[in-house]
Amino acid sequence: MPTPNSPCFEVTIADRVAHIVLSRPEKLNSMIPEFWNDLPVIVRDIDRNAKARAIVISSTGKHFSSGMDLSVFTRPEGVTGGGKVDPYVRAEKFRSDIRNIQASFSCLEEARAPVIACIQGGAIGGAVDLVSACDFRFATRDAFFCIQEINIAMTADVGTFPRLCKLMPEGWVRQMAYTGERLPAARALQLGLVNDTFDTHEAMVAHALATAREIATKNPVAVTGSKVMINYARDHTTSDCLDYIGVWNAAMLAGPHMGEAFAAKAEKREPNFPDLLPLRDKAI
C-alpha cells in the first residue's frame, strides 16, 4: 500500500526511521477529515511493510495541533449525521463512527515499531489523544496540553482517558478534564507525561530522531517484544504478564540475535539484525 499524497502529512524515511510531519501550520494543524483517514494508512503502511524500525511524529508552525477542525462539527450532517433518523439508530451508528476515529490513533499503539511524539506549542483536544497513543513524548518548554473537549460541551472520546490515566496521576487528568485548563510542559515533565523538554523545536526533533536511530540499532524482534509486553503489562495483572512473557520468549528468544549483539560489542561495531517481515493484508 503506497503512502498517500496527504494534505496533512509529509513522510520521510531515512536510517530505518520514519518521520511523519503534520504539515498544515497555517491552519494550526487542525484535524480535518483527511487527517483522520490518512494517518492510519501512513502508519500501517510503514508498520505492515516493515519500512522503519522507529517512527517520529512532529509538527510545524506555532502549535503541534489545535485538534478536531471545526468544519467537522459544522458540516451539514454534523458529527452524528443529519436528516430525520430514529435517534437510537443514529446513536448506534455514531458509536461505530467513534470507533473508526479511535482507530486512527490506536494504530500508533498497535504498530510494531516504537512511536515518539514531538510537541511544540499546543497539543489541544484530539492532539492529546494522538500523543498519548505514542510510546513516549518530548516537548518544547513552551508546549502545553489541553483536554479541550470540556470547553465545547463534550466528553473526550478518542482515547484521552483510557491512556492518559495510565501516563500521569489520575487527579491531574480529572482536573484537566473538568476544567479545560492547560497543563504546561514543565508540569507535564514533573508528572511523567513527557520524557524531556527542550528550548527549541529544532533541538527537540533532532533529539527525537537521534533516539529513534538508536532504537533502530537494536534487535527489532526484541524491541517489538518489549512494546508488546509494556502494553500488555499496562492492561493486565503482574501474574498474567509474567506468564505471557514466558510464552513469548519461549518462542522468540533469539539465540543468534543475542550472539550477534555480543559479537558486535566485542568487535566495537554496530550489530546487524534482520528486519521484521512485512505482514499480509489478506488471510491467505
ZIJO-V812795 format. One record per residue. N is the residue number from 0. PHI is phi in whole degrees, 0 to 359 (none if undefined). PSI is psi in degrees with one decimal (none if undefined). OMEGA is omega in degrees with one decimal (999 if undefined). Layout:
n = <N,N>
phi = <PHI,PHI>
psi = <PSI,PSI>
omega = <OMEGA,OMEGA>
This chain:
n = <0,1,2,3,4,5,6,7,8,9,10,11,12,13,14,15,16,17,18,19,20,21,22,23,24,25,26,27,28,29,30,31,32,33,34,35,36,37,38,39,40,41,42,43,44,45,46,47,48,49,50,51,52,53,54,55,56,57,58,59,60,61,62,63,64,65,66,67,68,69,70,71,72,73,74,75,76,77,78,79,80,81,82,83,84,85,86,87,88,89,90,91,92,93,94,95,96,97,98,99,100,101,102,103,104,105,106,107,108,109,110,111,112,113,114,115,116,117,118,119,120,121,122,123,124,125,126,127,128,129,130,131,132,133,134,135,136,137,138,139,140,141,142,143,144,145,146,147,148,149,150,151,152,153,154,155,156,157,158,159,160,161,162,163,164,165,166,167,168,169,170,171,172,173,174,175,176,177,178,179,180,181,182,183,184,185,186,187,188,189,190,191,192,193,194,195,196,197,198,199,200,201,202,203,204,205,206,207,208,209,210,211,212,213,214,215,216,217,218,219,220,221,222,223,224,225,226,227,228,229,230,231,232,233,234,235,236,237,238,239,240,241,242,243,244,245,246,247,248,249,250,251,252,253,254,255,256,257,258,259,260,261,262,263,264,265,266,267,268,269,270,271,272,273,274,275,276,277,278,279,280,281,282,283>
phi = <none,287,292,289,279,263,285,254,222,242,233,230,228,208,54,64,238,266,240,258,242,292,234,237,298,294,249,56,52,294,264,282,307,299,301,292,279,280,302,295,295,296,295,291,298,297,289,292,263,50,278,208,260,205,232,245,245,229,219,227,85,290,234,303,193,273,88,304,292,298,297,294,278,260,295,307,277,64,270,244,92,258,82,271,235,309,298,282,295,296,297,296,292,298,302,295,298,297,298,295,294,301,295,298,255,299,300,291,290,275,299,291,277,298,239,250,258,242,246,242,60,270,249,242,58,301,294,294,300,297,289,287,275,278,290,202,226,243,214,282,294,267,287,209,237,216,278,288,304,297,283,242,67,220,262,302,224,261,146,304,288,296,263,296,294,259,254,207,303,301,301,289,298,298,300,296,292,278,256,73,285,272,259,288,302,299,287,299,293,298,275,90,290,243,276,197,237,222,290,229,298,298,295,296,296,299,293,297,293,296,296,296,295,295,301,293,277,276,295,301,295,289,293,293,298,296,295,301,291,296,297,294,296,299,254,225,286,301,299,299,291,298,294,294,295,296,294,300,288,299,262,236,286,265,304,298,292,295,299,295,298,294,295,297,295,294,268,55,221,286,290,244,255,288,289,296,279,300,258,285,270,246,296,227>
psi = <119.4,153.3,129.8,153.9,89.5,139.9,-8.6,-19.0,147.9,137.2,129.1,151.6,123.0,146.1,35.1,22.0,128.6,134.6,111.8,122.3,124.4,127.2,32.6,60.2,-31.1,-19.7,20.5,28.7,38.7,156.8,88.4,170.6,-38.4,-32.3,-50.3,-31.9,-38.2,-37.2,-49.8,-31.0,-43.8,-49.7,-43.0,-32.7,-46.4,-44.9,-54.4,-29.3,8.7,47.8,-18.4,157.5,-9.3,154.4,134.2,132.5,120.4,-176.8,-176.5,155.3,-162.8,-37.5,146.9,-56.0,140.5,4.5,-159.3,129.0,139.4,-23.8,-25.9,-35.6,-27.3,-1.4,158.3,-41.0,-6.3,-164.1,-11.4,5.1,145.1,-174.0,174.4,95.4,143.5,127.8,-29.6,-36.5,-41.1,-41.5,-39.0,-40.8,-39.7,-37.8,-43.3,-39.8,-41.3,-41.1,-37.1,-41.9,-42.4,-36.9,-23.1,-28.2,-27.5,-26.1,-27.8,-41.2,-33.1,-16.9,143.2,-32.5,142.6,147.2,125.4,129.1,139.6,116.5,122.6,147.7,-138.1,135.1,101.1,136.6,-117.6,-23.4,-31.7,-40.0,-42.9,-54.7,-26.5,-17.6,-7.7,165.5,-43.0,171.8,142.7,156.3,152.5,159.6,-20.6,4.9,157.5,160.3,139.0,123.2,85.9,-20.8,-37.6,-27.3,-12.3,25.9,37.3,165.8,130.7,133.2,7.0,-8.4,-1.0,-54.5,-47.1,-25.4,-45.1,-34.5,-15.9,-3.8,-19.8,166.3,136.8,-35.9,-38.3,-36.3,-43.0,-44.9,-46.4,-41.1,-36.9,-29.5,-24.4,15.6,163.5,137.4,110.4,158.2,-38.8,-42.6,-36.0,-35.5,-44.2,-35.8,-8.7,6.7,-36.1,150.8,-28.9,159.5,157.3,153.1,-34.5,157.7,-41.2,-43.8,-38.7,-50.1,-40.1,-42.4,-41.3,-42.9,-38.5,-40.7,-42.0,-39.9,-35.1,-43.6,-38.7,-16.5,-13.0,165.4,117.3,-33.7,-40.5,-35.5,-50.3,-32.6,-40.1,-41.6,-44.3,-44.5,-38.5,-45.2,-40.6,-42.2,-34.9,-34.6,0.2,171.0,162.8,-42.3,-44.5,-42.5,-40.5,-39.0,-43.1,-42.4,-32.4,-44.0,-42.8,-51.6,-24.4,-29.2,-34.5,13.7,106.8,97.9,-46.2,-35.4,-39.9,-39.1,-40.0,-38.7,-44.0,-42.4,-42.9,-40.6,-42.4,-35.2,2.1,52.7,168.8,137.7,154.9,97.8,148.9,145.8,158.5,153.2,149.2,153.3,150.3,144.6,-15.1,158.9,-37.0,none>
omega = <-177.8,175.4,-174.9,171.7,-169.1,174.1,-173.4,-171.8,165.9,-174.6,172.5,177.1,179.0,178.8,179.1,177.6,174.9,179.6,179.1,-174.9,172.4,-164.4,174.8,-175.7,-179.1,177.7,-179.3,178.1,177.9,-170.3,176.3,-178.4,179.4,178.6,-175.3,-179.0,-172.8,-174.9,-179.9,177.0,179.9,-176.3,-179.3,175.2,178.0,-175.2,-172.7,179.0,176.2,-177.3,-178.0,178.6,175.9,-178.4,173.4,174.2,176.3,-175.2,-177.4,175.8,-173.3,-174.8,174.5,174.8,176.7,176.7,-176.3,178.7,-177.0,179.6,178.3,-178.7,-172.9,177.6,-172.4,-178.3,179.4,-179.6,-179.1,-179.9,-176.9,177.3,-179.8,-178.2,175.7,-174.3,-178.8,174.4,178.6,-179.2,179.5,178.2,-178.6,176.2,178.2,178.2,178.8,179.2,177.2,178.3,178.0,-179.1,179.1,177.8,178.0,178.8,178.5,178.9,-176.2,-179.2,179.5,-179.6,173.5,-179.1,-179.7,177.5,176.5,-173.0,170.8,-178.8,-174.4,164.4,-165.6,174.9,-178.6,178.5,175.2,175.9,-178.1,-172.5,178.5,176.7,178.3,-177.1,171.2,-167.7,167.1,-179.0,169.1,-175.7,179.2,-177.4,173.5,-178.9,-177.2,171.8,-169.1,-171.8,-178.9,-179.5,175.1,169.8,175.9,176.7,179.4,-172.1,-175.2,177.0,-177.7,-170.1,-179.3,-178.9,-174.8,179.7,177.4,-178.9,-177.4,-177.2,-176.3,-179.8,178.6,175.8,179.1,-179.5,178.9,-176.5,-176.5,-173.8,-174.7,-178.5,-179.7,173.4,-177.6,-175.5,-178.1,178.5,176.8,176.6,179.2,-175.9,178.2,178.7,175.6,-178.1,-178.8,175.8,-173.4,-178.9,-175.7,175.7,-178.3,179.6,179.7,-177.7,178.2,179.4,179.8,179.5,177.2,177.7,178.4,178.0,176.0,176.6,-176.9,177.3,-177.0,179.5,-176.8,178.4,179.6,179.7,-179.1,174.6,178.1,179.8,178.3,-176.9,178.7,178.1,-179.8,-179.8,178.3,-171.1,-175.2,178.9,176.7,-179.8,178.5,-176.7,178.1,178.4,-176.7,-180.0,176.0,178.3,-179.2,-176.8,174.4,-179.8,-167.3,171.7,-166.9,178.8,178.1,178.6,177.2,176.7,177.6,178.5,179.3,-179.1,-179.2,178.6,-179.5,-177.7,177.5,177.7,176.3,177.7,179.2,-178.6,176.1,174.8,170.7,178.4,170.7,179.5,176.9,171.3,180.0,-179.8,-178.5,999>
